[in-house]
């Protein structure tokens, strides 16, 4: 009976530690996934319009990003 409690505590601790590590990895990936410069076609595919006079994407997923 004592072994079951110890095993359950070790398993729960490992599970919570694993959840913490995946949360950090997800946050890091989300931060690095957004490009700082997009092409006019990427801007359009993201739902925006490339303003080539000001070299900026307006609207959509890349709103405010520099267009190259």
N, C-alpha and C positions, 0 to 999 in steps of 0.2 A: 504494500500500500504506500509506503514512504517513497519507494522508487518511482511510482507513478506520479506523485506530486512533484518530485524533483524533475522528472522528465518533462512534465507539463510546463513547469516554470522555465526550464531551459529552452524549450520549444517556443514558448510565448516571447521570451526575450529575443531570440533569434529572429522571429517573425517581425517584431516591432523594429528591430535594428535594420532589417532588410527594407521595410517600408520607408524608413528615414533616408536610406541611401538612394532609393529610386526617386524619391521626391527631389533630392538635391540634383541628381542627374537630369531630371526632366526640366528643372528650372534653368540649369546651365545650357541645355540644348535649346530651349526656347529663346534665351538671350542671344545666343550666337547665330540663330537661324535667320535673322532679319538682315538682308543686305543693306549697305549704306548707299550703294550706287546701283541703279537698275537701268536696263535698256528700255527704249520706247516700247518694244513689243512686250517685255515683262510687265511694264506699267499697264498696258492695255489688257493683258491677260489677267492681271490682278483686279480689273474693274475700274481702272483709272484712266485719265487722259494725260498724255505727255505734253507739257507746256514747254516747247523747245525754245521759246523766246527767253524764258527764265531758267531753263534746264531743271525743271522740277516736275514731279508726278503729282497730279491733282486728283484726289478722290481714290477710292478703292483701297486695296490692301497696302499699297506702297505710298500712301498719301504723305507728301512732304519730302519724300526721298529724292536725292539728286539723280537726274537722268543723264546718262552718258551717251 
